[in-house]
């Protein structure tokens, strides 16, 4: 049985406080179970992503970033 979000919300509003609390508890348990089954990122993934960003060039200054942004906006709008 499929129910739209709005219809479900309206039905839930008709429940007693204790039944709504039970519904919330069941939903939290369901979400918790689903989220627990997702794999956690590994340390190697984070290290790999950091390695992608690493280069031999010096970091950009705020002024350089502002100039690049201004140049891009001119290209886009002029």
N, CA, C, O and CB atoms as a CASP TS submission, in Angstrom:
PFRMAT TS
TARGET T0000
AUTHOR 0000-0000-0000
METHOD Language model
MODEL 1
PARENT N/A
ATOM      1  N   UNK     1       0.837  -1.176   0.000  1.00  0.00           N
ATOM      2  CA  UNK     1       0.000   0.000   0.000  1.00  0.00           C
ATOM      3  C   UNK     1       0.886   1.244   0.000  1.00  0.00           C
ATOM      4  O   UNK     1       1.758   1.384   0.858  1.00  0.00           O
ATOM      5  CB  UNK     1      -0.955  -0.005   1.214  1.00  0.00           C
ATOM      6  N   UNK     2       0.675   2.125  -0.932  1.00  0.00           N
ATOM      7  CA  UNK     2       1.458   3.345  -1.032  1.00  0.00           C
ATOM      8  C   UNK     2       0.590   4.539  -0.641  1.00  0.00           C
ATOM      9  O   UNK     2      -0.577   4.631  -1.023  1.00  0.00           O
ATOM     10  CB  UNK     2       2.024   3.521  -2.462  1.00  0.00           C
ATOM     11  N   UNK     3       1.182   5.447   0.126  1.00  0.00           N
ATOM     12  CA  UNK     3       0.444   6.604   0.599  1.00  0.00           C
ATOM     13  C   UNK     3       1.297   7.842   0.364  1.00  0.00           C
ATOM     14  O   UNK     3       2.507   7.816   0.592  1.00  0.00           O
ATOM     15  CB  UNK     3       0.063   6.457   2.102  1.00  0.00           C
ATOM     16  N   UNK     4       0.679   8.918  -0.086  1.00  0.00           N
ATOM     17  CA  UNK     4       1.437  10.143  -0.312  1.00  0.00           C
ATOM     18  C   UNK     4       1.878  10.731   1.028  1.00  0.00           C
ATOM     19  O   UNK     4       1.298  10.445   2.076  1.00  0.00           O
ATOM     20  CB  UNK     4       0.595  11.172  -1.111  1.00  0.00           C
ATOM     21  N   UNK     5       2.900  11.544   0.965  1.00  0.00           N
ATOM     22  CA  UNK     5       3.437  12.186   2.164  1.00  0.00           C
ATOM     23  C   UNK     5       2.349  13.001   2.872  1.00  0.00           C
ATOM     24  O   UNK     5       2.208  12.912   4.091  1.00  0.00           O
ATOM     25  CB  UNK     5       4.636  13.092   1.800  1.00  0.00           C
ATOM     26  N   UNK     6       1.600  13.772   2.135  1.00  0.00           N
ATOM     27  CA  UNK     6       0.578  14.620   2.751  1.00  0.00           C
ATOM     28  C   UNK     6      -0.519  13.786   3.423  1.00  0.00           C
ATOM     29  O   UNK     6      -0.972  14.115   4.519  1.00  0.00           O
ATOM     30  CB  UNK     6      -0.040  15.545   1.699  1.00  0.00           C
ATOM     31  N   UNK     7      -0.937  12.718   2.763  1.00  0.00           N
ATOM     32  CA  UNK     7      -1.974  11.867   3.340  1.00  0.00           C
ATOM     33  C   UNK     7      -1.452  11.174   4.597  1.00  0.00           C
ATOM     34  O   UNK     7      -2.159  11.051   5.598  1.00  0.00           O
ATOM     35  CB  UNK     7      -2.455  10.822   2.310  1.00  0.00           C
ATOM     36  N   UNK     8      -0.207  10.727   4.523  1.00  0.00           N
ATOM     37  CA  UNK     8       0.417  10.085   5.679  1.00  0.00           C
ATOM     38  C   UNK     8       0.498  11.053   6.857  1.00  0.00           C
ATOM     39  O   UNK     8       0.213  10.678   7.994  1.00  0.00           O
ATOM     40  CB  UNK     8       1.819   9.571   5.316  1.00  0.00           C
ATOM     41  N   UNK     9       0.884  12.283   6.586  1.00  0.00           N
ATOM     42  CA  UNK     9       0.993  13.295   7.639  1.00  0.00           C
ATOM     43  C   UNK     9      -0.373  13.568   8.258  1.00  0.00           C
ATOM     44  O   UNK     9      -0.498  13.670   9.479  1.00  0.00           O
ATOM     45  CB  UNK     9       1.596  14.601   7.080  1.00  0.00           C
ATOM     46  N   UNK    10      -1.382  13.684   7.424  1.00  0.00           N
ATOM     47  CA  UNK    10      -2.743  13.929   7.929  1.00  0.00           C
ATOM     48  C   UNK    10      -3.226  12.760   8.790  1.00  0.00           C
ATOM     49  O   UNK    10      -3.845  12.961   9.835  1.00  0.00           O
ATOM     50  CB  UNK    10      -3.722  14.159   6.756  1.00  0.00           C
ATOM     51  N   UNK    11      -2.937  11.548   8.342  1.00  0.00           N
ATOM     52  CA  UNK    11      -3.317  10.366   9.129  1.00  0.00           C
ATOM     53  C   UNK    11      -2.580  10.358  10.465  1.00  0.00           C
ATOM     54  O   UNK    11      -3.173  10.054  11.501  1.00  0.00           O
ATOM     55  CB  UNK    11      -3.014   9.066   8.344  1.00  0.00           C
ATOM     56  N   UNK    12      -1.302  10.689  10.445  1.00  0.00           N
ATOM     57  CA  UNK    12      -0.511  10.704  11.677  1.00  0.00           C
ATOM     58  C   UNK    12      -1.046  11.750  12.648  1.00  0.00           C
ATOM     59  O   UNK    12      -1.036  11.528  13.859  1.00  0.00           O
ATOM     60  CB  UNK    12       0.970  10.979  11.365  1.00  0.00           C
ATOM     61  N   UNK    13      -1.512  12.885  12.135  1.00  0.00           N
ATOM     62  CA  UNK    13      -2.065  13.936  13.000  1.00  0.00           C
ATOM     63  C   UNK    13      -3.306  13.451  13.753  1.00  0.00           C
ATOM     64  O   UNK    13      -3.629  13.978  14.818  1.00  0.00           O
ATOM     65  CB  UNK    13      -2.414  15.177  12.167  1.00  0.00           C
ATOM     66  N   UNK    14      -3.990  12.467  13.213  1.00  0.00           N
ATOM     67  CA  UNK    14      -5.203  11.948  13.844  1.00  0.00           C
ATOM     68  C   UNK    14      -4.905  10.949  14.970  1.00  0.00           C
ATOM     69  O   UNK    14      -5.792  10.608  15.753  1.00  0.00           O
ATOM     70  CB  UNK    14      -6.081  11.288  12.797  1.00  0.00           C
ATOM     71  N   UNK    15      -3.665  10.489  15.045  1.00  0.00           N
ATOM     72  CA  UNK    15      -3.299   9.508  16.067  1.00  0.00           C
ATOM     73  C   UNK    15      -3.184  10.170  17.435  1.00  0.00           C
ATOM     74  O   UNK    15      -3.013  11.384  17.539  1.00  0.00           O
ATOM     75  CB  UNK    15      -1.976   8.817  15.702  1.00  0.00           C
ATOM     76  N   UNK    16      -3.280   9.368  18.466  1.00  0.00           N
ATOM     77  CA  UNK    16      -3.064   9.874  19.829  1.00  0.00           C
ATOM     78  C   UNK    16      -1.579  10.204  19.999  1.00  0.00           C
ATOM     79  O   UNK    16      -0.743   9.780  19.201  1.00  0.00           O
ATOM     80  CB  UNK    16      -3.531   8.825  20.907  1.00  0.00           C
ATOM     81  N   UNK    17      -1.273  10.951  21.025  1.00  0.00           N
ATOM     82  CA  UNK    17       0.117  11.329  21.284  1.00  0.00           C
ATOM     83  C   UNK    17       0.986  10.093  21.459  1.00  0.00           C
ATOM     84  O   UNK    17       2.084  10.027  20.907  1.00  0.00           O
ATOM     85  CB  UNK    17       0.213  12.224  22.529  1.00  0.00           C
ATOM     86  N   UNK    18       0.515   9.120  22.213  1.00  0.00           N
ATOM     87  CA  UNK    18       1.323   7.917  22.443  1.00  0.00           C
ATOM     88  C   UNK    18       1.540   7.146  21.139  1.00  0.00           C
ATOM     89  O   UNK    18       2.626   6.615  20.911  1.00  0.00           O
ATOM     90  CB  UNK    18       0.647   7.007  23.490  1.00  0.00           C
ATOM     91  N   UNK    19       0.516   7.081  20.283  1.00  0.00           N
ATOM     92  CA  UNK    19       0.683   6.399  18.999  1.00  0.00           C
ATOM     93  C   UNK    19       1.629   7.159  18.076  1.00  0.00           C
ATOM     94  O   UNK    19       2.399   6.545  17.337  1.00  0.00           O
ATOM     95  CB  UNK    19      -0.668   6.219  18.319  1.00  0.00           C
ATOM     96  N   UNK    20       1.579   8.478  18.111  1.00  0.00           N
ATOM     97  CA  UNK    20       2.519   9.265  17.295  1.00  0.00           C
ATOM     98  C   UNK    20       3.944   9.064  17.778  1.00  0.00           C
ATOM     99  O   UNK    20       4.869   8.984  16.969  1.00  0.00           O
ATOM    100  CB  UNK    20       2.156  10.762  17.334  1.00  0.00           C
ATOM    101  N   UNK    21       4.130   8.981  19.098  1.00  0.00           N
ATOM    102  CA  UNK    21       5.469   8.712  19.629  1.00  0.00           C
ATOM    103  C   UNK    21       5.958   7.332  19.196  1.00  0.00           C
ATOM    104  O   UNK    21       7.130   7.169  18.856  1.00  0.00           O
ATOM    105  CB  UNK    21       5.470   8.816  21.165  1.00  0.00           C
ATOM    106  N   UNK    22       5.079   6.349  19.206  1.00  0.00           N
ATOM    107  CA  UNK    22       5.450   5.013  18.729  1.00  0.00           C
ATOM    108  C   UNK    22       5.808   5.043  17.242  1.00  0.00           C
ATOM    109  O   UNK    22       6.742   4.367  16.810  1.00  0.00           O
ATOM    110  CB  UNK    22       4.299   4.016  18.977  1.00  0.00           C
ATOM    111  N   UNK    23       5.067   5.823  16.469  1.00  0.00           N
ATOM    112  CA  UNK    23       5.356   5.957  15.041  1.00  0.00           C
ATOM    113  C   UNK    23       6.728   6.588  14.819  1.00  0.00           C
ATOM    114  O   UNK    23       7.508   6.129  13.984  1.00  0.00           O
ATOM    115  CB  UNK    23       4.270   6.797  14.350  1.00  0.00           C
ATOM    116  N   UNK    24       7.011   7.642  15.577  1.00  0.00           N
ATOM    117  CA  UNK    24       8.321   8.307  15.462  1.00  0.00           C
ATOM    118  C   UNK    24       9.432   7.336  15.843  1.00  0.00           C
ATOM    119  O   UNK    24      10.458   7.267  15.167  1.00  0.00           O
ATOM    120  CB  UNK    24       8.382   9.574  16.363  1.00  0.00           C
ATOM    121  N   UNK    25       9.228   6.593  16.915  1.00  0.00           N
ATOM    122  CA  UNK    25      10.233   5.620  17.345  1.00  0.00           C
ATOM    123  C   UNK    25      10.480   4.575  16.250  1.00  0.00           C
ATOM    124  O   UNK    25      11.626   4.225  15.966  1.00  0.00           O
ATOM    125  CB  UNK    25       9.787   4.930  18.652  1.00  0.00           C
ATOM    126  N   UNK    26       9.402   4.083  15.642  1.00  0.00           N
ATOM    127  CA  UNK    26       9.535   3.080  14.576  1.00  0.00           C
ATOM    128  C   UNK    26      10.268   3.664  13.366  1.00  0.00           C
ATOM    129  O   UNK    26      11.087   2.985  12.747  1.00  0.00           O
ATOM    130  CB  UNK    26       8.145   2.555  14.151  1.00  0.00           C
ATOM    131  N   UNK    27       9.975   4.914  13.032  1.00  0.00           N
ATOM    132  CA  UNK    27      10.635   5.546  11.887  1.00  0.00           C
ATOM    133  C   UNK    27      12.118   5.756  12.169  1.00  0.00           C
ATOM    134  O   UNK    27      12.955   5.527  11.296  1.00  0.00           O
ATOM    135  CB  UNK    27       9.965   6.890  11.549  1.00  0.00           C
ATOM    136  N   UNK    28      12.445   6.188  13.377  1.00  0.00           N
ATOM    137  CA  UNK    28      13.853   6.393  13.732  1.00  0.00           C
ATOM    138  C   UNK    28      14.604   5.074  13.694  1.00  0.00           C
ATOM    139  O   UNK    28      15.731   5.012  13.203  1.00  0.00           O
ATOM    140  CB  UNK    28      13.979   7.038  15.126  1.00  0.00           C
ATOM    141  N   UNK    29      13.985   4.015  14.213  1.00  0.00           N
ATOM    142  CA  UNK    29      14.621   2.702  14.184  1.00  0.00           C
ATOM    143  C   UNK    29      14.850   2.250  12.741  1.00  0.00           C
ATOM    144  O   UNK    29      15.910   1.717  12.414  1.00  0.00           O
ATOM    145  CB  UNK    29      13.762   1.669  14.941  1.00  0.00           C
ATOM    146  N   UNK    30      13.860   2.463  11.888  1.00  0.00           N
ATOM    147  CA  UNK    30      13.977   2.078  10.480  1.00  0.00           C
ATOM    148  C   UNK    30      15.103   2.845   9.795  1.00  0.00           C
ATOM    149  O   UNK    30      15.912   2.261   9.075  1.00  0.00           O
ATOM    150  CB  UNK    30      12.652   2.323   9.746  1.00  0.00           C
ATOM    151  N   UNK    31      15.149   4.150  10.021  1.00  0.00           N
ATOM    152  CA  UNK    31      16.204   4.965   9.417  1.00  0.00           C
ATOM    153  C   UNK    31      17.577   4.582   9.959  1.00  0.00           C
ATOM    154  O   UNK    31      18.552   4.501   9.212  1.00  0.00           O
ATOM    155  CB  UNK    31      15.938   6.450   9.669  1.00  0.00           C
ATOM    156  N   UNK    32      17.638   4.353  11.250  1.00  0.00           N
ATOM    157  CA  UNK    32      18.898   3.968  11.873  1.00  0.00           C
ATOM    158  C   UNK    32      19.422   2.666  11.277  1.00  0.00           C
ATOM    159  O   UNK    32      20.609   2.556  10.967  1.00  0.00           O
ATOM    160  CB  UNK    32      18.724   3.825  13.389  1.00  0.00           C
ATOM    161  N   UNK    33      18.544   1.683  11.115  1.00  0.00           N
ATOM    162  CA  UNK    33      18.940   0.403  10.522  1.00  0.00           C
ATOM    163  C   UNK    33      19.440   0.596   9.098  1.00  0.00           C
ATOM    164  O   UNK    33      20.446   0.010   8.697  1.00  0.00           O
ATOM    165  CB  UNK    33      17.766  -0.586  10.537  1.00  0.00           C
ATOM    166  N   UNK    34      18.730   1.422   8.340  1.00  0.00           N
ATOM    167  CA  UNK    34      19.116   1.651   6.945  1.00  0.00           C
ATOM    168  C   UNK    34      20.451   2.380   6.853  1.00  0.00           C
ATOM    169  O   UNK    34      21.290   2.043   6.017  1.00  0.00           O
ATOM    170  CB  UNK    34      18.034   2.453   6.216  1.00  0.00           C
ATOM    171  N   UNK    35      20.646   3.368   7.703  1.00  0.00           N
ATOM    172  CA  UNK    35      21.885   4.133   7.647  1.00  0.00           C
ATOM    173  C   UNK    35      23.069   3.313   8.144  1.00  0.00           C
ATOM    174  O   UNK    35      24.193   3.517   7.685  1.00  0.00           O
ATOM    175  CB  UNK    35      21.754   5.407   8.467  1.00  0.00           C
ATOM    176  N   UNK    36      22.839   2.403   9.058  1.00  0.00           N
ATOM    177  CA  UNK    36      23.919   1.569   9.578  1.00  0.00           C
ATOM    178  C   UNK    36      24.439   0.603   8.524  1.00  0.00           C
ATOM    179  O   UNK    36      25.598   0.193   8.591  1.00  0.00           O
ATOM    180  CB  UNK    36      23.445   0.796  10.799  1.00  0.00           C
ATOM    181  N   UNK    37      23.617   0.230   7.556  1.00  0.00           N
ATOM    182  CA  UNK    37      24.038  -0.731   6.550  1.00  0.00           C
ATOM    183  C   UNK    37      24.895  -0.098   5.461  1.00  0.00           C
ATOM    184  O   UNK    37      25.494  -0.810   4.655  1.00  0.00           O
ATOM    185  CB  UNK    37      22.833  -1.383   5.932  1.00  0.00           C
ATOM    186  N   UNK    38      24.960   1.221   5.426  1.00  0.00           N
ATOM    187  CA  UNK    38      25.803   1.881   4.426  1.00  0.00           C
ATOM    188  C   UNK    38      27.264   1.766   4.834  1.00  0.00           C
ATOM    189  O   UNK    38      27.588   1.911   6.013  1.00  0.00           O
ATOM    190  CB  UNK    38      25.402   3.370   4.257  1.00  0.00           C
ATOM    191  N   UNK    39      28.143   1.510   3.883  1.00  0.00           N
ATOM    192  CA  UNK    39      29.559   1.373   4.235  1.00  0.00           C
ATOM    193  C   UNK    39      30.161   2.721   4.636  1.00  0.00           C
ATOM    194  O   UNK    39      29.877   3.757   4.035  1.00  0.00           O
ATOM    195  CB  UNK    39      30.347   0.773   3.058  1.00  0.00           C
ATOM    196  N   UNK    40      30.982   2.672   5.647  1.00  0.00           N
ATOM    197  CA  UNK    40      31.695   3.872   6.082  1.00  0.00           C
ATOM    198  C   UNK    40      32.868   4.115   5.139  1.00  0.00           C
ATOM    199  O   UNK    40      33.475   3.162   4.651  1.00  0.00           O
ATOM    200  CB  UNK    40      32.188   3.732   7.559  1.00  0.00           C
ATOM    201  N   UNK    41      33.194   5.383   4.874  1.00  0.00           N
ATOM    202  CA  UNK    41      34.370   5.641   4.044  1.00  0.00           C
ATOM    203  C   UNK    41      35.629   5.154   4.754  1.00  0.00           C
ATOM    204  O   UNK    41      35.780   5.300   5.967  1.00  0.00           O
ATOM    205  CB  UNK    41      34.485   7.146   3.713  1.00  0.00           C
ATOM    206  N   UNK    42      36.503   4.586   3.984  1.00  0.00           N
ATOM    207  CA  UNK    42      37.735   4.057   4.571  1.00  0.00           C
ATOM    208  C   UNK    42      38.793   5.151   4.645  1.00  0.00           C
ATOM    209  O   UNK    42      38.697   6.174   3.967  1.00  0.00           O
ATOM    210  CB  UNK    42      38.260   2.857   3.752  1.00  0.00           C
ATOM    211  N   UNK    43      39.784   4.924   5.463  1.00  0.00           N
ATOM    212  CA  UNK    43      40.880   5.887   5.604  1.00  0.00           C
ATOM    213  C   UNK    43      41.598   6.050   4.267  1.00  0.00           C
ATOM    214  O   UNK    43      42.047   7.147   3.934  1.00  0.00           O
ATOM    215  CB  UNK    43      41.878   5.433   6.704  1.00  0.00           C
ATOM    216  N   UNK    44      41.708   4.976   3.509  1.00  0.00           N
ATOM    217  CA  UNK    44      42.369   5.048   2.210  1.00  0.00           C
ATOM    218  C   UNK    44      41.649   5.975   1.249  1.00  0.00           C
ATOM    219  O   UNK    44      42.283   6.638   0.428  1.00  0.00           O
ATOM    220  CB  UNK    44      42.472   3.673   1.605  1.00  0.00           C
ATOM    221  N   UNK    45      40.328   6.024   1.347  1.00  0.00           N
ATOM    222  CA  UNK    45      39.550   6.897   0.473  1.00  0.00           C
ATOM    223  C   UNK    45      39.886   8.348   0.739  1.00  0.00           C
ATOM    224  O   UNK    45      40.111   9.121  -0.193  1.00  0.00           O
ATOM    225  CB  UNK    45      38.050   6.659   0.663  1.00  0.00           C
ATOM    226  N   UNK    46      39.922   8.720   2.007  1.00  0.00           N
ATOM    227  CA  UNK    46      40.245  10.099   2.376  1.00  0.00           C
ATOM    228  C   UNK    46      41.661  10.464   1.952  1.00  0.00           C
ATOM    229  O   UNK    46      41.894  11.551   1.425  1.00  0.00           O
ATOM    230  CB  UNK    46      40.081  10.300   3.884  1.00  0.00           C
ATOM    231  N   UNK    47      42.593   9.569   2.178  1.00  0.00           N
ATOM    232  CA  UNK    47      43.975   9.815   1.771  1.00  0.00           C
ATOM    233  C   UNK    47      44.068   9.976   0.266  1.00  0.00           C
ATOM    234  O   UNK    47      44.789  10.846  -0.223  1.00  0.00           O
ATOM    235  CB  UNK    47      44.887   8.679   2.238  1.00  0.00           C
ATOM    236  N   UNK    48      43.348   9.148  -0.471  1.00  0.00           N
ATOM    237  CA  UNK    48      43.348   9.231  -1.930  1.00  0.00           C
ATOM    238  C   UNK    48      42.787  10.579  -2.390  1.00  0.00           C
ATOM    239  O   UNK    48      43.343  11.214  -3.286  1.00  0.00           O
ATOM    240  CB  UNK    48      42.529   8.073  -2.538  1.00  0.00           C
ATOM    241  N   UNK    49      41.687  11.010  -1.775  1.00  0.00           N
ATOM    242  CA  UNK    49      41.095  12.288  -2.163  1.00  0.00           C
ATOM    243  C   UNK    49      42.032  13.455  -1.858  1.00  0.00           C
ATOM    244  O   UNK    49      42.114  14.406  -2.636  1.00  0.00           O
ATOM    245  CB  UNK    49      39.761  12.490  -1.447  1.00  0.00           C
ATOM    246  N   UNK    50      42.730  13.388  -0.745  1.00  0.00           N
ATOM    247  CA  UNK    50      43.701  14.433  -0.437  1.00  0.00           C
ATOM    248  C   UNK    50      44.814  14.447  -1.481  1.00  0.00           C
ATOM    249  O   UNK    50      45.308  15.505  -1.868  1.00  0.00           O
ATOM    250  CB  UNK    50      44.289  14.229   0.973  1.00  0.00           C
ATOM    251  N   UNK    51      45.198  13.254  -1.927  1.00  0.00           N
ATOM    252  CA  UNK    51      46.251  13.154  -2.927  1.00  0.00           C
ATOM    253  C   UNK    51      45.849  13.764  -4.259  1.00  0.00           C
ATOM    254  O   UNK    51      46.699  14.287  -4.978  1.00  0.00           O
ATOM    255  CB  UNK    51      46.633  11.717  -3.125  1.00  0.00           C
ATOM    256  N   UNK    52      44.581  13.706  -4.596  1.00  0.00           N
ATOM    257  CA  UNK    52      44.099  14.298  -5.839  1.00  0.00           C
ATOM    258  C   UNK    52      44.304  15.810  -5.820  1.00  0.00           C
ATOM    259  O   UNK    52      44.649  16.411  -6.837  1.00  0.00           O
ATOM    260  CB  UNK    52      42.613  13.960  -6.060  1.00  0.00           C
ATOM    261  N   UNK    53      44.090  16.415  -4.659  1.00  0.00           N
ATOM    262  CA  UNK    53      44.198  17.868  -4.535  1.00  0.00           C
ATOM    263  C   UNK    53      45.642  18.354  -4.424  1.00  0.00           C
ATOM    264  O   UNK    53      45.922  19.531  -4.652  1.00  0.00           O
ATOM    265  CB  UNK    53      43.419  18.332  -3.332  1.00  0.00           C
ATOM    266  N   UNK    54      46.547  17.461  -4.078  1.00  0.00           N
ATOM    267  CA  UNK    54      47.933  17.840  -3.851  1.00  0.00           C
ATOM    268  C   UNK    54      48.626  18.136  -5.182  1.00  0.00           C
ATOM    269  O   UNK    54      48.501  17.380  -6.145  1.00  0.00           O
ATOM    270  CB  UNK    54      48.679  16.728  -3.088  1.00  0.00           C
ATOM    271  N   UNK    55      49.359  19.251  -5.216  1.00  0.00           N
ATOM    272  CA  UNK    55      50.158  19.569  -6.398  1.00  0.00           C
ATOM    273  C   UNK    55      51.395  20.348  -5.975  1.00  0.00           C
ATOM    274  O   UNK    55      51.558  20.682  -4.802  1.00  0.00           O
ATOM    275  CB  UNK    55      49.328  20.377  -7.430  1.00  0.00           C
ATOM    276  N   UNK    56      52.263  20.635  -6.934  1.00  0.00           N
ATOM    277  CA  UNK    56      53.526  21.310  -6.633  1.00  0.00           C
ATOM    278  C   UNK    56      53.411  22.828  -6.674  1.00  0.00           C
ATOM    279  O   UNK    56      54.383  23.531  -6.401  1.00  0.00           O
ATOM    280  CB  UNK    56      54.589  20.863  -7.602  1.00  0.00           C
ATOM    281  N   UNK    57      52.241  23.333  -7.010  1.00  0.00           N
ATOM    282  CA  UNK    57      52.068  24.778  -7.126  1.00  0.00           C
ATOM    283  C   UNK    57      51.700  25.378  -5.770  1.00  0.00           C
ATOM    284  O   UNK    57      51.084  24.717  -4.934  1.00  0.00           O
ATOM    285  CB  UNK    57      50.987  25.112  -8.175  1.00  0.00           C
ATOM    286  N   UNK    58      52.086  26.643  -5.563  1.00  0.00           N
ATOM    287  CA  UNK    58      51.699  27.287  -4.307  1.00  0.00           C
ATOM    288  C   UNK    58      50.194  27.508  -4.258  1.00  0.00           C
ATOM    289  O   UNK    58      49.539  27.588  -5.298  1.00  0.00           O
ATOM    290  CB  UNK    58      52.436  28.624  -4.136  1.00  0.00           C
ATOM    291  N   UNK    59      49.649  27.607  -3.056  1.00  0.00           N
ATOM    292  CA  UNK    59      48.216  27.831  -2.890  1.00  0.00           C
ATOM    293  C   UNK    59      47.833  29.197  -3.443  1.00  0.00           C
ATOM    294  O   UNK    59      48.628  30.136  -3.416  1.00  0.00           O
ATOM    295  CB  UNK    59      47.815  27.719  -1.406  1.00  0.00           C
ATOM    296  N   UNK    60      46.612  29.296  -3.942  1.00  0.00           N
ATOM    297  CA  UNK    60      46.125  30.561  -4.473  1.00  0.00           C
ATOM    298  C   UNK    60      45.863  31.545  -3.338  1.00  0.00           C
ATOM    299  O   UNK    60      45.387  31.170  -2.266  1.00  0.00           O
ATOM    300  CB  UNK    60      44.849  30.343  -5.303  1.00  0.00           C
ATOM    301  N   UNK    61      46.180  32.795  -3.593  1.00  0.00           N
ATOM    302  CA  UNK    61      45.883  33.837  -2.612  1.00  0.00           C
ATOM    303  C   UNK    61      44.445  34.299  -2.799  1.00  0.00           C
ATOM    304  O   UNK    61      43.822  34.038  -3.828  1.00  0.00           O
ATOM    305  CB  UNK    61      46.870  35.034  -2.748  1.00  0.00           C
ATOM    306  N   UNK    62      43.930  34.987  -1.790  1.00  0.00           N
ATOM    307  CA  UNK    62      42.577  35.532  -1.897  1.00  0.00           C
ATOM    308  C   UNK    62      42.470  36.494  -3.069  1.00  0.00           C
ATOM    309  O   UNK    62      41.457  36.530  -3.767  1.00  0.00           O
ATOM    310  CB  UNK    62      42.179  36.239  -0.601  1.00  0.00           C
ATOM    311  N   UNK    63      43.520  37.270  -3.276  1.00  0.00           N
ATOM    312  CA  UNK    63      43.523  38.234  -4.371  1.00  0.00           C
ATOM    313  C   UNK    63      43.479  37.531  -5.719  1.00  0.00           C
ATOM    314  O   UNK    63      42.771  37.969  -6.626  1.00  0.00           O
ATOM    315  CB  UNK    63      44.755  39.130  -4.288  1.00  0.00           C
ATOM    316  N   UNK    64      44.230  36.448  -5.855  1.00  0.00           N
ATOM    317  CA  UNK    64      44.249  35.699  -7.108  1.00  0.00           C
ATOM    318  C   UNK    64      42.876  35.063  -7.379  1.00  0.00           C
ATOM    319  O   UNK    64      42.393  35.073  -8.511  1.00  0.00           O
ATOM    320  CB  UNK    64      45.347  34.612  -7.066  1.00  0.00           C
ATOM    321  N   UNK    65      42.259  34.515  -6.331  1.00  0.00           N
ATOM    322  CA  UNK    65      40.936  33.913  -6.486  1.00  0.00           C
ATOM    323  C   UNK    65      39.924  34.974  -6.897  1.00  0.00           C
ATOM    324  O   UNK    65      39.089  34.731  -7.768  1.00  0.00           O
ATOM    325  CB  UNK    65      40.492  33.222  -5.178  1.00  0.00           C
ATOM    326  N   UNK    66      39.994  36.156  -6.275  1.00  0.00           N
ATOM    327  CA  UNK    66      39.081  37.244  -6.615  1.00  0.00           C
ATOM    328  C   UNK    66      39.276  37.679  -8.064  1.00  0.00           C
ATOM    329  O   UNK    66      38.303  37.945  -8.769  1.00  0.00           O
ATOM    330  CB  UNK    66      39.289  38.437  -5.669  1.00  0.00           C
ATOM    331  N   UNK    67      40.529  37.751  -8.509  1.00  0.00           N
ATOM    332  CA  UNK    67      40.808  38.140  -9.891  1.00  0.00           C
ATOM    333  C   UNK    67      40.287  37.098 -10.867  1.00  0.00           C
ATOM    334  O   UNK    67      39.733  37.446 -11.909  1.00  0.00           O
ATOM    335  CB  UNK    67      42.309  38.346 -10.097  1.00  0.00           C
ATOM    336  N   UNK    68      40.460  35.816 -10.537  1.00  0.00           N
ATOM    337  CA  UNK    68      39.969  34.749 -11.399  1.00  0.00           C
ATOM    338  C   UNK    68      38.442  34.779 -11.472  1.00  0.00           C
ATOM    339  O   UNK    68      37.860  34.573 -12.537  1.00  0.00           O
ATOM    340  CB  UNK    68      40.455  33.380 -10.891  1.00  0.00           C
ATOM    341  N   UNK    69      37.810  35.035 -10.346  1.00  0.00           N
ATOM    342  CA  UNK    69      36.349  35.114 -10.306  1.00  0.00           C
ATOM    343  C   UNK    69      35.852  36.282 -11.152  1.00  0.00           C
ATOM    344  O   UNK    69      34.897  36.146 -11.917  1.00  0.00           O
ATOM    345  CB  UNK    69      35.853  35.259  -8.854  1.00  0.00           C
ATOM    346  N   UNK    70      36.510  37.431 -11.007  1.00  0.00           N
ATOM    347  CA  UNK    70      36.115  38.608 -11.780  1.00  0.00           C
ATOM    348  C   UNK    70      36.278  38.355 -13.278  1.00  0.00           C
ATOM    349  O   UNK    70      35.424  38.737 -14.078  1.00  0.00           O
ATOM    350  CB  UNK    70      36.944  39.830 -11.356  1.00  0.00           C
ATOM    351  N   UNK    71      37.371  37.715 -13.643  1.00  0.00           N
ATOM    352  CA  UNK    71      37.613  37.395 -15.054  1.00  0.00           C
ATOM    353  C   UNK    71      36.540  36.454 -15.594  1.00  0.00           C
ATOM    354  O   UNK    71      36.052  36.640 -16.709  1.00  0.00           O
ATOM    355  CB  UNK    71      39.004  36.762 -15.230  1.00  0.00           C
ATOM    356  N   UNK    72      36.175  35.453 -14.810  1.00  0.00           N
ATOM    357  CA  UNK    72      35.151  34.501 -15.237  1.00  0.00           C
ATOM    358  C   UNK    72      33.796  35.185 -15.399  1.00  0.00           C
ATOM    359  O   UNK    72      33.062  34.905 -16.347  1.00  0.00           O
ATOM    360  CB  UNK    72      35.043  33.350 -14.233  1.00  0.00           C
ATOM    361  N   UNK    73      33.464  36.090 -14.462  1.00  0.00           N
ATOM    362  CA  UNK    73      32.190  36.803 -14.561  1.00  0.00           C
ATOM    363  C   UNK    73      32.148  37.713 -15.785  1.00  0.00           C
ATOM    364  O   UNK    73      31.106  37.856 -16.424  1.00  0.00           O
ATOM    365  CB  UNK    73      31.945  37.623 -13.296  1.00  0.00           C
ATOM    366  N   UNK    74      33.281  38.322 -16.108  1.00  0.00           N
ATOM    367  CA  UNK    74      33.343  39.160 -17.316  1.00  0.00           C
ATOM    368  C   UNK    74      33.123  38.309 -18.559  1.00  0.00           C
ATOM    369  O   UNK    74      32.390  38.702 -19.466  1.00  0.00           O
ATOM    370  CB  UNK    74      34.702  39.897 -17.407  1.00  0.00           C
ATOM    371  N   UNK    75      33.761  37.141 -18.598  1.00  0.00           N
ATOM    372  CA  UNK    75      33.586  36.239 -19.740  1.00  0.00           C
ATOM    373  C   UNK    75      32.117  35.805 -19.869  1.00  0.00           C
ATOM    374  O   UNK    75      31.574  35.706 -20.969  1.00  0.00           O
ATOM    375  CB  UNK    75      34.502  34.997 -19.591  1.00  0.00           C
ATOM    376  N   UNK    76      31.511  35.558 -18.742  1.00  0.00           N
ATOM    377  CA  UNK    76      30.156  35.035 -18.745  1.00  0.00           C
ATOM    378  C   UNK    76      29.120  36.086 -19.128  1.00  0.00           C
ATOM    379  O   UNK    76      28.191  35.790 -19.880  1.00  0.00           O
ATOM    380  CB  UNK    76      29.827  34.470 -17.394  1.00  0.00           C
ATOM    381  N   UNK    77      29.267  37.311 -18.621  1.00  0.00           N
ATOM    382  CA  UNK    77      28.219  38.310 -18.764  1.00  0.00           C
ATOM    383  C   UNK    77      28.531  39.431 -19.767  1.00  0.00           C
ATOM    384  O   UNK    77      27.645  40.221 -20.093  1.00  0.00           O
ATOM    385  CB  UNK    77      27.945  38.909 -17.438  1.00  0.00           C
ATOM    386  N   UNK    78      29.745  39.510 -20.248  1.00  0.00           N
ATOM    387  CA  UNK    78      30.054  40.580 -21.215  1.00  0.00           C
ATOM    388  C   UNK    78      30.238  40.033 -22.609  1.00  0.00           C
ATOM    389  O   UNK    78      30.501  40.794 -23.541  1.00  0.00           O
ATOM    390  CB  UNK    78      31.307  41.336 -20.799  1.00  0.00           C
TER
END
